[in-house]
C-alpha cells in the first residue's frame, strides 16, 4: 500500500502493518507516521538481514538457522533485541519457504541460544484454496507444533501468525494471534 493509505489507516487507529519487500520498505517506512509498527512477513534473504533489523519491529519468517544467525549478528551490531516468528511450512509445499516441523525441532535449541533474537511464536501460510475449511488441518498442525516447542523449551510461545484474507476467521478460531 502507498504511504498515503498507511497514513490514513494510522489516523483511523491502525498501527500494525505487514510488508514483504525490503526495497519497498526502505523507501516507505521512513515516510510513515512514527506510531506505525511494521512486521516483515515472508521469506527474507540473508543479504537483506541488516535492513530488516533496522526497519522492522518483528520478523515473521525466520525460515532457517542461517537466517536466524544473520539476524542475530545484525541485531547485535544495532544493539537491539529482535522479536521473531519461526516460519513453518506445515504443508511441505515445495514452492514455499519455511522449516519443516522436524527440522525446526532439530534446530530449536540452537535458535533459542541466539542472544539477540526473541522467539515469540510460529508462522505459517497454508496452501491456497477457495475453501477456507481446507486450511484448518494446517492451522491445527501449527498449534500442535507450538505445543511441542513449548514443552521442549519450558516457556510459552505466545504468537501464532496464520491465515490470509480468505481464511483469517478460521485462523482466529484455531488460535491465530496475528
DRENSE-406184 format. One record per residue: residue in three letters; x, y, z of N, C-alpha, C in turn. Coordinates in steps of 0.001 Angstrom, whole numbers. Each point is the difference from the previous one (the first is absolute). Layout:
% DRENSE-406184
<node "ala", <X, Y, Z>, <X, Y, Z>, <X, Y, Z>>
...
% end
This chain:
% DRENSE-406184
<node "unk", <833, -1184, 0>, <-833, 1184, 0>, <875, 1244, 0>>
<node "unk", <-452, 1055, -598>, <787, 1237, -3>, <-13, 671, 1372>>
<node "unk", <955, 902, 199>, <138, 704, 1273>, <-1288, 724, 369>>
<node "unk", <-663, 598, -972>, <-1244, 723, 288>, <-1051, -923, 624>>
<node "unk", <-96, -1211, -487>, <-959, -958, 560>, <399, -403, 1422>>
<node "unk", <1290, -134, 243>, <469, -344, 1342>, <-283, 1156, 950>>
<node "unk", <250, 1227, -445>, <-307, 1170, 840>, <-1482, 36, 356>>
<node "unk", <-856, -247, -968>, <-1444, 5, 251>, <-383, -1100, 982>>
<node "unk", <613, -1161, -145>, <-291, -1101, 919>, <464, 337, 1420>>
<node "unk", <1157, 627, 126>, <494, 415, 1322>, <-954, 1017, 614>>
<node "unk", <-459, 954, -785>, <-960, 991, 500>, <-1285, -655, 479>>
<node "unk", <-362, -1131, -604>, <-1206, -739, 397>, <255, -951, 1169>>
<node "unk", <1267, -92, 445>, <306, -825, 1166>, <789, -1267, -262>>
<node "unk", <256, -323, -1249>, <787, -1192, -326>, <1477, 327, 152>>
<node "unk", <740, -826, 741>, <1429, 300, 155>, <915, -1139, -432>>
<node "unk", <-526, -1203, -211>, <843, -1136, -377>, <-181, -295, -1488>>
<node "unk", <1138, -57, -705>, <-14, -219, -1439>, <1003, -1082, -361>>
<node "unk", <-283, -717, -1055>, <913, -1015, -509>, <592, 444, -1322>>
<node "unk", <1222, -410, -222>, <696, 303, -1252>, <805, -1231, -377>>
<node "unk", <125, -260, -1304>, <765, -1177, -418>, <1078, 322, -1024>>
<node "unk", <298, 1280, -172>, <1057, 386, -934>, <918, 1020, 675>>
<node "unk", <1238, -378, 185>, <973, 876, 650>, <193, 1285, -793>>
<node "unk", <124, -115, -1332>, <247, 1183, -816>, <-1112, 1032, 176>>
<node "unk", <-1230, -458, 12>, <-1140, 894, 177>, <-6, 585, 1416>>
<node "unk", <304, -835, 973>, <1, 448, 1393>, <1041, 1086, 247>>
<node "unk", <1160, -125, -629>, <1054, 1019, 158>, <-503, 1393, -376>>
<node "unk", <-805, 66, -1028>, <-526, 1283, -468>, <-1240, 428, 797>>
<node "unk", <-842, -945, 325>, <-1306, 296, 565>, <21, 276, 1499>>
<node "unk", <656, -828, 786>, <-84, 87, 1456>, <474, 1356, 532>>
<node "unk", <1103, 565, -489>, <407, 1313, 523>, <-1024, 1114, -249>>
<node "unk", <-871, -183, -969>, <-1015, 1001, -338>, <-1301, -190, 776>>
<node "unk", <-103, -1071, 768>, <-1234, -315, 719>, <1, 645, 1383>>
<node "unk", <-1187, 176, 580>, <-77, 554, 1358>, <807, -858, 979>>
<node "unk", <603, 631, 1007>, <872, -739, 910>, <-711, -1090, 804>>
<node "unk", <-1296, 122, 212>, <-709, -1041, 761>, <-321, -1237, -843>>
<node "unk", <228, 64, -1306>, <-191, -1175, -852>, <1076, -1036, 335>>
<node "unk", <-440, -1205, 207>, <853, -1106, 428>, <-3, -1025, -1140>>
<node "unk", <1176, -371, -489>, <83, -889, -1156>, <612, -1350, 355>>
<node "unk", <-641, -1058, -502>, <532, -1360, 70>, <397, -409, -1405>>
<node "unk", <1145, -667, -111>, <367, -608, -1276>, <-632, -1380, -28>>
<node "unk", <-742, -286, -1074>, <-719, -1273, -93>, <469, -739, -1246>>
<node "unk", <417, -1245, 187>, <377, -820, -1137>, <1487, -246, -81>>
<node "unk", <419, -474, -1155>, <1394, -394, -197>, <917, 1216, -22>>
<node "unk", <1064, -83, 748>, <1005, 1059, 64>, <1343, -594, -396>>
<node "unk", <649, 629, -970>, <1329, -449, -399>, <1012, 488, 1034>>
<node "unk", <993, -829, 294>, <1013, 331, 1010>, <710, 1310, -299>>
<node "unk", <209, 308, -1280>, <722, 1225, -345>, <-828, 1268, 260>>
<node "unk", <-1247, -151, 382>, <-848, 1151, 323>, <-300, 73, 1498>>
<node "unk", <694, -814, 779>, <-253, -62, 1443>, <311, 1318, 696>>
<node "unk", <1073, 669, -387>, <366, 1263, 660>, <-1131, 1013, -119>>
<node "unk", <-537, 172, -1206>, <-1103, 936, -193>, <-1251, -454, 756>>
<node "unk", <-256, -1277, 0>, <-1185, -510, 699>, <74, 308, 1492>>
<node "unk", <1155, -193, 591>, <169, 291, 1429>, <-215, 1492, 261>>
<node "unk", <475, 837, -881>, <-126, 1448, 168>, <-1438, 481, -182>>
<node "unk", <-741, -596, -917>, <-1304, 521, -397>, <-1196, -578, 755>>
<node "unk", <96, -1236, 454>, <-1188, -703, 482>, <36, -271, 1496>>
<node "unk", <-1183, 35, 607>, <-98, -305, 1428>, <-64, -1503, 236>>
<node "unk", <-377, -762, -1008>, <-29, -1466, 99>, <232, -583, -1380>>
<node "unk", <675, -1137, -25>, <171, -760, -1238>, <-871, -1250, 115>>
<node "unk", <-1002, -90, -865>, <-843, -1193, -82>, <479, -762, -1228>>
<node "unk", <862, -925, 219>, <473, -730, -1145>, <1420, -497, 133>>
<node "unk", <459, -250, 1217>, <1323, -607, 171>, <-144, -1461, -408>>
<node "unk", <614, -334, -1132>, <-229, -1322, -578>, <1236, -887, -40>>
<node "unk", <1082, 449, 655>, <1213, -832, 45>, <901, 489, 1128>>
<node "unk", <862, -881, 446>, <987, 366, 1016>, <963, 1040, -573>>
<node "unk", <374, -136, -1256>, <904, 967, -639>, <-585, 1411, 60>>
<node "unk", <-1282, 152, -344>, <-641, 1313, 57>, <-68, 494, 1439>>
<node "unk", <-346, -865, 932>, <-69, 394, 1411>, <1354, 503, 484>>
<node "unk", <1061, -675, -375>, <1344, 435, 412>, <355, 1356, -603>>
<node "unk", <-393, 218, -1231>, <273, 1281, -657>, <-803, 1127, 670>>
<node "unk", <-1255, -247, 305>, <-814, 992, 706>, <573, 297, 1376>>
<node "unk", <444, -1046, 690>, <593, 165, 1324>, <1255, 866, -71>>
<node "unk", <820, -231, -1000>, <1235, 782, -183>, <-319, 1483, -203>>
<node "unk", <-978, 284, -856>, <-336, 1399, -277>, <-743, 632, 1173>>
<node "unk", <-784, -756, 704>, <-656, 531, 1204>, <1053, 364, 1042>>
<node "unk", <1046, -807, 106>, <1089, 316, 920>, <708, 1286, -429>>
<node "unk", <285, 135, -1276>, <661, 1209, -509>, <-864, 1246, 224>>
<node "unk", <-1324, -184, -11>, <-905, 1126, 192>, <-471, 112, 1459>>
<node "unk", <607, -817, 863>, <-288, 29, 1442>, <-1489, -81, 293>>
<node "unk", <-648, -1008, -595>, <-1423, -167, 265>, <-365, -1470, 127>>
<node "unk", <-1105, -235, 651>, <-594, -1324, 68>, <-1074, -44, -1078>>
<node "unk", <-17, -1056, -786>, <-917, -99, -1130>, <-1019, -1115, 227>>
<node "unk", <-1278, 343, 144>, <-1046, -1028, 61>, <-161, -669, -1366>>
<node "unk", <-155, -1309, 8>, <-169, -747, -1248>, <-1064, -1075, 164>>
<node "unk", <-545, -392, -1134>, <-835, -1187, -98>, <713, -954, -943>>
<node "unk", <-51, -1263, 319>, <612, -1019, -846>, <-1032, -438, -1034>>
<node "unk", <370, 90, -1275>, <-903, -425, -1070>, <96, -1508, -182>>
<node "unk", <-1168, -641, 4>, <-63, -1450, -145>, <-845, -328, -1232>>
<node "unk", <537, -821, -845>, <-702, -469, -1193>, <-694, -1305, 384>>
<node "unk", <-1121, 115, 726>, <-665, -1200, 523>, <-566, -885, -1102>>
<node "unk", <-284, 588, -1159>, <-543, -789, -1105>, <1081, -688, -814>>
<node "unk", <1261, 381, 208>, <1083, -597, -763>, <-19, 391, -1467>>
<node "unk", <-527, 1185, -311>, <-73, 445, -1392>, <1387, 357, -513>>
<node "unk", <375, -556, -1123>, <1312, 269, -590>, <140, 1454, -431>>
<node "unk", <-1106, 658, -283>, <44, 1376, -490>, <98, 1029, 1131>>
<node "unk", <-39, -453, 1253>, <22, 938, 1120>, <1239, -207, 865>>
<node "unk", <385, 1082, 667>, <1105, -41, 939>, <-533, -396, 1365>>
<node "unk", <908, -246, 915>, <-380, -316, 1372>, <621, -1301, 453>>
<node "unk", <168, -71, 1312>, <484, -1230, 611>, <-1018, -1109, -182>>
<node "unk", <464, -1219, -167>, <-891, -1137, 188>, <-143, -155, 1511>>
<node "unk", <-1099, -553, 483>, <-126, -186, 1452>, <1172, -778, 600>>
<node "unk", <479, -1012, -688>, <1120, -810, 498>, <1279, 818, 97>>
<node "unk", <282, 774, -1041>, <1218, 822, 4>, <-62, 1093, 1058>>
<node "unk", <-1183, 557, 218>, <-124, 1011, 1046>, <338, -603, 1362>>
<node "unk", <-552, -1153, 291>, <288, -625, 1297>, <1487, -332, 121>>
<node "unk", <636, -356, -1120>, <1438, -296, 24>, <829, 1252, 271>>
<node "unk", <-432, 1163, -510>, <757, 1249, 158>, <-441, 834, 1202>>
<node "unk", <-1066, -372, 662>, <-608, 847, 1024>, <977, 420, 1092>>
<node "unk", <784, -929, 511>, <942, 340, 1075>, <1032, 1024, -471>>
<node "unk", <448, -120, -1236>, <976, 969, -526>, <-644, 1357, -251>>
<node "unk", <-1254, 3, -433>, <-705, 1262, -240>, <-172, 795, 1289>>
<node "unk", <-386, -675, 1063>, <-253, 735, 1254>, <1296, 457, 666>>
<node "unk", <1133, -524, -415>, <1286, 444, 550>, <483, 1316, -615>>
<node "unk", <-612, 441, -1078>, <423, 1242, -638>, <-415, 1165, 901>>
<node "unk", <966, 755, 544>, <-300, 937, 1078>, <-815, 1224, -397>>
<node "unk", <8, 379, -1262>, <-707, 1214, -412>, <-1366, -264, -635>>
<node "unk", <-369, -1287, -114>, <-1313, -340, -545>, <-907, -487, 1121>>
<node "unk", <-1246, 456, -38>, <-1046, -500, 902>, <-1025, -721, -859>>
<node "unk", <-135, -1290, 209>, <-988, -760, -754>, <-1343, 170, 702>>
<node "unk", <-915, 674, -680>, <-1323, 262, 565>, <-1028, -1029, -438>>
<node "unk", <301, -772, -1033>, <-972, -981, -452>, <320, -517, -1386>>
<node "unk", <-1053, -489, -650>, <131, -657, -1294>, <-916, 659, -1025>>
<node "unk", <324, -196, -1264>, <-765, 563, -1107>, <-118, -1036, -1109>>
<node "unk", <-1149, -18, -652>, <-172, -853, -1172>, <-986, 629, -969>>
<node "unk", <143, -361, -1244>, <-958, 360, -1040>, <-447, -1324, -617>>
<node "unk", <-1276, -342, 142>, <-473, -1281, -532>, <-86, 29, -1522>>
<node "unk", <-149, -1158, -619>, <-189, -33, -1451>, <-1236, 809, -393>>
<node "unk", <74, 666, -1134>, <-1134, 790, -463>, <-1178, -907, -307>>
<node "unk", <-1176, 463, 409>, <-1243, -680, -339>, <-1122, 1021, 58>>
<node "unk", <-997, -184, -845>, <-1174, 873, 66>, <-920, -415, 1143>>
<node "unk", <242, -1166, 580>, <-784, -489, 1138>, <817, 170, 1276>>
<node "unk", <-329, 985, 838>, <781, 247, 1212>, <128, -1237, 904>>
<node "unk", <-975, -860, -18>, <17, -1192, 862>, <1198, -900, -298>>
<node "unk", <520, 72, -1208>, <1163, -823, -368>, <1268, 443, 728>>
<node "unk", <-21, 1197, 575>, <1159, 509, 750>, <50, -556, 1422>>
<node "unk", <-1138, -430, 517>, <-85, -416, 1404>, <1054, -1029, 408>>
<node "unk", <220, -1078, -760>, <1004, -980, 451>, <1410, 589, 122>>
<node "unk", <317, 967, -838>, <1331, 617, 51>, <119, 915, 1222>>
<node "unk", <-1072, 711, 309>, <-10, 819, 1211>, <152, -889, 1238>>
<node "unk", <-699, -1102, 10>, <78, -911, 1150>, <1400, -603, 138>>
<node "unk", <637, -303, -1128>, <1377, -512, 58>, <930, 1026, 626>>
<node "unk", <-188, 1277, -343>, <858, 1034, 572>, <-263, 150, 1500>>
<node "unk", <-1257, -77, 406>, <-340, 70, 1429>, <666, -1158, 745>>
<node "unk", <-67, -1197, -564>, <629, -1164, 631>, <1519, 154, 64>>
<node "unk", <591, 523, -1068>, <1450, 210, -22>, <395, 1037, 1046>>
<node "unk", <-791, 1050, 131>, <304, 992, 1038>, <21, -672, 1374>>
<node "unk", <-969, -882, 261>, <-37, -694, 1286>, <1256, -844, 193>>
<node "unk", <441, -676, -1036>, <1227, -792, 92>, <1205, 883, 308>>
<node "unk", <59, 1157, -640>, <1103, 937, 254>, <-60, 532, 1437>>
<node "unk", <-1179, 363, 447>, <-150, 499, 1368>, <388, -1067, 1022>>
<node "unk", <-419, -1231, -236>, <355, -1097, 906>, <1511, -171, 63>>
<node "unk", <631, 98, -1128>, <1447, -186, -66>, <758, 1163, 644>>
<node "unk", <-492, 1214, -218>, <689, 1188, 509>, <-374, 334, 1446>>
<node "unk", <-1192, -400, 399>, <-470, 342, 1339>, <-456, 1441, 125>>
<node "unk", <-272, 655, -1117>, <-503, 1375, -1>, <-1103, 115, -1059>>
<node "unk", <-933, 927, 212>, <-1070, 162, -997>, <485, 739, -1245>>
<node "unk", <-550, -387, -1118>, <164, 726, -1260>, <-1369, 628, -266>>
<node "unk", <-102, 1289, 228>, <-1311, 646, 77>, <-635, 333, -1345>>
<node "unk", <774, 29, -1056>, <-547, 439, -1289>, <-106, -1135, -1013>>
<node "unk", <-1124, 12, -703>, <-209, -869, -1156>, <-489, 890, -1135>>
<node "unk", <781, 99, -1048>, <-392, 765, -1173>, <-373, -1005, -1074>>
<node "unk", <-1286, -18, -327>, <-458, -951, -1011>, <-1291, 515, -621>>
<node "unk", <-170, -356, -1249>, <-1189, 427, -717>, <270, 1172, -907>>
<node "unk", <-847, 112, -976>, <56, 1081, -980>, <-1398, 609, -70>>
<node "unk", <-225, 894, -944>, <-1287, 700, -85>, <-1183, -961, -94>>
<node "unk", <147, -1079, -731>, <-1116, -908, -213>, <-298, -955, 1137>>
<node "unk", <944, -191, 908>, <-229, -975, 1073>, <344, 538, 1386>>
<node "unk", <92, 1331, 121>, <423, 565, 1285>, <-982, -307, 1126>>
<node "unk", <-1298, -69, -288>, <-975, -328, 1044>, <227, -1383, 568>>
<node "unk", <280, -944, -853>, <306, -1358, 424>, <1330, -37, 752>>
<node "unk", <969, 789, -470>, <1297, 54, 679>, <-183, 506, 1433>>
<node "unk", <-816, 1025, 182>, <-256, 522, 1349>, <-670, -1067, 856>>
<node "unk", <-957, -690, -566>, <-682, -1065, 735>, <963, -1108, 426>>
<node "unk", <1034, -218, -785>, <981, -1041, 306>, <1165, 515, 870>>
<node "unk", <7, 1290, 335>, <994, 492, 937>, <944, 1071, -500>>
<node "unk", <-201, 509, -1212>, <883, 1052, -520>, <-81, 1234, 900>>
<node "unk", <1159, 571, 256>, <78, 1258, 747>, <392, 1147, -921>>
<node "unk", <590, -312, -1132>, <380, 1005, -1004>, <-462, -476, -1360>>
% end
